[in-house]
């Protein structure tokens, strides 16, 4: 067996990590739902950053 093990392992997972928006759309999420998910994720990161800098500074 001469194939490269790293190259052949988990090709779909590697693609999904590189293209998260395409994965959400392929899973049946509409563009407004994807926008809502991104907005929620951004607000959580913003809140965590604010909390970190206000309470731990």
PyMOL commands that set and color helices and strands:
alter all, ss='L'
color gray80, all
select helices_A, chain A and resi 5-8+11-18+20-26+31-55
alter helices_A, ss='H'
color red, helices_A
deselect
rebuild
show_as cartoon
